[in-house]
């Protein structure tokens, strides 16, 4: 199944644009489409917050990575600054996504 993205006004793919694509191409009503997109992002967010990885076959993996505290430097003043420990989300694209990006192909 292919979706036409040419009609998008903005170069960014927003949650509203995803809901519109579901409405236009699958036939969900607008409320159902919005709820489905919101539910997807809520599930992904909940899993990442709880420390679980999120794997989307054919797209990629979202992972939580813990970074320890380390010394840093203010680039403007050159003054040393302590950078606190934190958790960050990383994304690694699947080989299938990488191949499609290289070929310029869009097939959803």
VENDA-V994378 format. One record per run of one state. SS is the DSSP state (alpha for helix, beta for strand, coil for the rest). FROM is the first residue (numbers start at 1). TO is the last residue. Records with the same first field share a line. If there is no record, write none. Layout:
# VENDA-V994378
SS=FROM-TO, FROM-TO
This chain:
# VENDA-V994378
coil=1-14, 27-29, 50-53, 57-59, 68-69, 74-79, 84-85, 94-94, 104-108
alpha=15-26, 30-49, 95-103
beta=54-56, 60-67, 70-73, 80-83, 86-93
